[in-house]
């Protein structure tokens, strides 16, 4: 899965480099989650907390069975 981010006032999505490398706090950005091929949006635009929560749910069920 691919996590992308952008400033709330920008239009272009970028690959997420990690929380430590962001210039602003995570509250200033929008995040989204895509599948590995970047063809499907798994989680549309949302907060960091919401997107990461869904990411963990997907990973849990992927490895559970």
C-alpha positions in Angstrom: 0.0 0.0 0.0 1.1 3.5 -0.7 0.5 6.4 1.7 0.4 9.9 0.0 0.1 13.4 1.5 -0.4 17.0 0.5 -0.8 20.3 2.2 -4.5 21.2 2.5 -4.1 24.1 0.2 -2.2 22.2 -2.5 -3.6 20.0 -5.2 -0.7 17.6 -5.9 -0.3 14.3 -3.9 3.3 13.2 -2.9 4.7 10.0 -1.6 4.8 10.1 2.2 8.4 10.4 3.4 7.8 9.7 7.1 6.5 11.8 10.0 9.9 13.1 11.0 10.6 14.6 7.5 7.4 16.7 7.3 7.9 20.5 7.6 4.6 21.1 9.3 2.6 19.1 11.8 0.4 16.2 10.5 -2.7 18.4 11.2 -1.7 20.7 8.3 -1.8 17.8 5.7 -4.4 15.6 4.0 -3.5 11.9 3.6 -4.8 9.1 1.5 -4.1 5.4 1.0 -3.7 3.7 -2.4 -3.1 0.1 -3.4 0.4 -0.9 -4.4 -0.3 -0.3 -8.2 -1.8 3.1 -7.4 -5.0 2.2 -9.3 -7.5 2.1 -6.4 -8.0 4.6 -3.6 -8.4 2.5 -0.5 -9.0 5.5 1.9 -10.0 8.8 0.4 -8.7 12.1 1.7 -8.6 12.2 5.5 -6.6 12.9 8.6 -3.4 11.1 9.5 -5.1 9.2 12.4 -8.0 8.0 10.3 -5.9 6.8 7.4 -3.4 5.0 9.6 -6.3 3.3 11.5 -7.7 1.9 8.3 -4.1 0.9 7.1 -3.7 -1.1 10.3 -7.1 -2.8 9.8 -6.2 -3.8 6.3 -2.8 -5.2 7.4 -4.4 -7.1 10.3 -7.0 -8.9 8.1 -4.5 -9.5 5.3 -2.2 -11.5 7.7 -4.9 -13.0 9.9 -6.1 -15.7 7.5 
